[in-house]
Amino acid sequence: MPDLDAGKYAAFVWPAYGITLAIFVGMIAASVAFSGRWRRRVEELKAAEAQKGGEEEAGARQ
């Protein structure tokens, strides 16, 4: 079992660990949220590009 006793510095060490954990959790949550937005944006751009390509082909046939 690891020794979790920080001695006289515990008042500084444990809050620092807590703050670090909170920041890491926030960074992970933001990364997941942004990746979802980026994925949706890529799909929108691909759909717009496919639609644009279809319009150009129809115009070339006329």
Beta strands, then each sheet from edge to edge (+ up, - down):
end
